[in-house]
Amino acid sequence: MNLTRTRYQHGSLTTEKRKNAPSVWVYRWRETNTDGTRVKRKVVVGSKLTFPTKASAMKQIASLGPVTKLAIVLD
């Protein structure tokens, strides 16, 4: 009997500085594998020059679809 409830968190969006390039938006989330272990995932959304605001970066993430599709597209 599994007493763990389903999680519905949508992840987080932060910026990372680059040494020789403009800062980038990074989207992070966690997934549960079939064996129950948690795996951290991340994807670079784009540079701050391309998406100057957090809202514009979130729109880009939303246009890509659910997080599970992100993992399939990027792997």
MODELLER restraints for C-alpha pairs under 7 A, 6 or more apart:
rsr = mdl.restraints
at = mdl.atoms
rsr.add(forms.Gaussian(group=physical.xy_distance, feature=features.Distance(at['CA:11:A'], at['CA:27:A']), mean=6.99, stdev=0.5))
rsr.add(forms.Gaussian(group=physical.xy_distance, feature=features.Distance(at['CA:11:A'], at['CA:28:A']), mean=5.53, stdev=0.5))
rsr.add(forms.Gaussian(group=physical.xy_distance, feature=features.Distance(at['CA:11:A'], at['CA:29:A']), mean=4.39, stdev=0.5))
rsr.add(forms.Gaussian(group=physical.xy_distance, feature=features.Distance(at['CA:12:A'], at['CA:27:A']), mean=5.71, stdev=0.5))
rsr.add(forms.Gaussian(group=physical.xy_distance, feature=features.Distance(at['CA:12:A'], at['CA:28:A']), mean=5.32, stdev=0.5))
rsr.add(forms.Gaussian(group=physical.xy_distance, feature=features.Distance(at['CA:12:A'], at['CA:29:A']), mean=6.60, stdev=0.5))
rsr.add(forms.Gaussian(group=physical.xy_distance, feature=features.Distance(at['CA:13:A'], at['CA:25:A']), mean=6.70, stdev=0.5))
rsr.add(forms.Gaussian(group=physical.xy_distance, feature=features.Distance(at['CA:13:A'], at['CA:26:A']), mean=5.70, stdev=0.5))
rsr.add(forms.Gaussian(group=physical.xy_distance, feature=features.Distance(at['CA:13:A'], at['CA:27:A']), mean=4.55, stdev=0.5))
rsr.add(forms.Gaussian(group=physical.xy_distance, feature=features.Distance(at['CA:13:A'], at['CA:28:A']), mean=6.46, stdev=0.5))
rsr.add(forms.Gaussian(group=physical.xy_distance, feature=features.Distance(at['CA:14:A'], at['CA:25:A']), mean=5.73, stdev=0.5))
rsr.add(forms.Gaussian(group=physical.xy_distance, feature=features.Distance(at['CA:14:A'], at['CA:26:A']), mean=5.41, stdev=0.5))
rsr.add(forms.Gaussian(group=physical.xy_distance, feature=features.Distance(at['CA:14:A'], at['CA:27:A']), mean=6.61, stdev=0.5))
rsr.add(forms.Gaussian(group=physical.xy_distance, feature=features.Distance(at['CA:15:A'], at['CA:23:A']), mean=6.47, stdev=0.5))
rsr.add(forms.Gaussian(group=physical.xy_distance, feature=features.Distance(at['CA:15:A'], at['CA:24:A']), mean=5.49, stdev=0.5))
rsr.add(forms.Gaussian(group=physical.xy_distance, feature=features.Distance(at['CA:15:A'], at['CA:25:A']), mean=4.53, stdev=0.5))
rsr.add(forms.Gaussian(group=physical.xy_distance, feature=features.Distance(at['CA:15:A'], at['CA:26:A']), mean=5.81, stdev=0.5))
rsr.add(forms.Gaussian(group=physical.xy_distance, feature=features.Distance(at['CA:16:A'], at['CA:23:A']), mean=5.55, stdev=0.5))
rsr.add(forms.Gaussian(group=physical.xy_distance, feature=features.Distance(at['CA:16:A'], at['CA:24:A']), mean=5.46, stdev=0.5))
rsr.add(forms.Gaussian(group=physical.xy_distance, feature=features.Distance(at['CA:16:A'], at['CA:25:A']), mean=6.51, stdev=0.5))
rsr.add(forms.Gaussian(group=physical.xy_distance, feature=features.Distance(at['CA:16:A'], at['CA:26:A']), mean=6.87, stdev=0.5))
rsr.add(forms.Gaussian(group=physical.xy_distance, feature=features.Distance(at['CA:17:A'], at['CA:23:A']), mean=4.38, stdev=0.5))
rsr.add(forms.Gaussian(group=physical.xy_distance, feature=features.Distance(at['CA:17:A'], at['CA:24:A']), mean=6.61, stdev=0.5))
rsr.add(forms.Gaussian(group=physical.xy_distance, feature=features.Distance(at['CA:22:A'], at['CA:47:A']), mean=6.39, stdev=0.5))
rsr.add(forms.Gaussian(group=physical.xy_distance, feature=features.Distance(at['CA:22:A'], at['CA:48:A']), mean=6.81, stdev=0.5))
rsr.add(forms.Gaussian(group=physical.xy_distance, feature=features.Distance(at['CA:23:A'], at['CA:47:A']), mean=5.82, stdev=0.5))
rsr.add(forms.Gaussian(group=physical.xy_distance, feature=features.Distance(at['CA:23:A'], at['CA:48:A']), mean=5.74, stdev=0.5))
rsr.add(forms.Gaussian(group=physical.xy_distance, feature=features.Distance(at['CA:24:A'], at['CA:44:A']), mean=6.84, stdev=0.5))
rsr.add(forms.Gaussian(group=physical.xy_distance, feature=features.Distance(at['CA:24:A'], at['CA:46:A']), mean=5.54, stdev=0.5))
rsr.add(forms.Gaussian(group=physical.xy_distance, feature=features.Distance(at['CA:24:A'], at['CA:47:A']), mean=4.02, stdev=0.5))
rsr.add(forms.Gaussian(group=physical.xy_distance, feature=features.Distance(at['CA:24:A'], at['CA:48:A']), mean=5.40, stdev=0.5))
rsr.add(forms.Gaussian(group=physical.xy_distance, feature=features.Distance(at['CA:25:A'], at['CA:44:A']), mean=5.94, stdev=0.5))
rsr.add(forms.Gaussian(group=physical.xy_distance, feature=features.Distance(at['CA:25:A'], at['CA:45:A']), mean=5.41, stdev=0.5))
rsr.add(forms.Gaussian(group=physical.xy_distance, feature=features.Distance(at['CA:25:A'], at['CA:46:A']), mean=5.60, stdev=0.5))
rsr.add(forms.Gaussian(group=physical.xy_distance, feature=features.Distance(at['CA:25:A'], at['CA:47:A']), mean=6.00, stdev=0.5))
rsr.add(forms.Gaussian(group=physical.xy_distance, feature=features.Distance(at['CA:25:A'], at['CA:48:A']), mean=6.54, stdev=0.5))
rsr.add(forms.Gaussian(group=physical.xy_distance, feature=features.Distance(at['CA:26:A'], at['CA:42:A']), mean=6.69, stdev=0.5))
rsr.add(forms.Gaussian(group=physical.xy_distance, feature=features.Distance(at['CA:26:A'], at['CA:43:A']), mean=5.73, stdev=0.5))
rsr.add(forms.Gaussian(group=physical.xy_distance, feature=features.Distance(at['CA:26:A'], at['CA:44:A']), mean=4.50, stdev=0.5))
rsr.add(forms.Gaussian(group=physical.xy_distance, feature=features.Distance(at['CA:26:A'], at['CA:45:A']), mean=5.72, stdev=0.5))
rsr.add(forms.Gaussian(group=physical.xy_distance, feature=features.Distance(at['CA:27:A'], at['CA:42:A']), mean=5.51, stdev=0.5))
rsr.add(forms.Gaussian(group=physical.xy_distance, feature=features.Distance(at['CA:27:A'], at['CA:43:A']), mean=5.39, stdev=0.5))
rsr.add(forms.Gaussian(group=physical.xy_distance, feature=features.Distance(at['CA:27:A'], at['CA:44:A']), mean=6.34, stdev=0.5))
rsr.add(forms.Gaussian(group=physical.xy_distance, feature=features.Distance(at['CA:27:A'], at['CA:45:A']), mean=6.63, stdev=0.5))
rsr.add(forms.Gaussian(group=physical.xy_distance, feature=features.Distance(at['CA:28:A'], at['CA:41:A']), mean=5.72, stdev=0.5))
rsr.add(forms.Gaussian(group=physical.xy_distance, feature=features.Distance(at['CA:28:A'], at['CA:42:A']), mean=4.29, stdev=0.5))
rsr.add(forms.Gaussian(group=physical.xy_distance, feature=features.Distance(at['CA:28:A'], at['CA:43:A']), mean=6.66, stdev=0.5))
rsr.add(forms.Gaussian(group=physical.xy_distance, feature=features.Distance(at['CA:29:A'], at['CA:40:A']), mean=6.09, stdev=0.5))
rsr.add(forms.Gaussian(group=physical.xy_distance, feature=features.Distance(at['CA:29:A'], at['CA:41:A']), mean=5.38, stdev=0.5))
rsr.add(forms.Gaussian(group=physical.xy_distance, feature=features.Distance(at['CA:29:A'], at['CA:42:A']), mean=6.35, stdev=0.5))
rsr.add(forms.Gaussian(group=physical.xy_distance, feature=features.Distance(at['CA:30:A'], at['CA:38:A']), mean=6.50, stdev=0.5))
rsr.add(forms.Gaussian(group=physical.xy_distance, feature=features.Distance(at['CA:30:A'], at['CA:39:A']), mean=5.51, stdev=0.5))
rsr.add(forms.Gaussian(group=physical.xy_distance, feature=features.Distance(at['CA:30:A'], at['CA:40:A']), mean=4.51, stdev=0.5))
rsr.add(forms.Gaussian(group=physical.xy_distance, feature=features.Distance(at['CA:30:A'], at['CA:41:A']), mean=5.75, stdev=0.5))
rsr.add(forms.Gaussian(group=physical.xy_distance, feature=features.Distance(at['CA:31:A'], at['CA:38:A']), mean=5.65, stdev=0.5))
rsr.add(forms.Gaussian(group=physical.xy_distance, feature=features.Distance(at['CA:31:A'], at['CA:39:A']), mean=5.31, stdev=0.5))
rsr.add(forms.Gaussian(group=physical.xy_distance, feature=features.Distance(at['CA:31:A'], at['CA:40:A']), mean=6.60, stdev=0.5))
rsr.add(forms.Gaussian(group=physical.xy_distance, feature=features.Distance(at['CA:32:A'], at['CA:38:A']), mean=4.58, stdev=0.5))
rsr.add(forms.Gaussian(group=physical.xy_distance, feature=features.Distance(at['CA:32:A'], at['CA:39:A']), mean=6.28, stdev=0.5))
rsr.add(forms.Gaussian(group=physical.xy_distance, feature=features.Distance(at['CA:45:A'], at['CA:57:A']), mean=6.86, stdev=0.5))
rsr.add(forms.Gaussian(group=physical.xy_distance, feature=features.Distance(at['CA:51:A'], at['CA:57:A']), mean=5.50, stdev=0.5))
rsr.add(forms.Gaussian(group=physical.xy_distance, feature=features.Distance(at['CA:64:A'], at['CA:70:A']), mean=6.84, stdev=0.5))
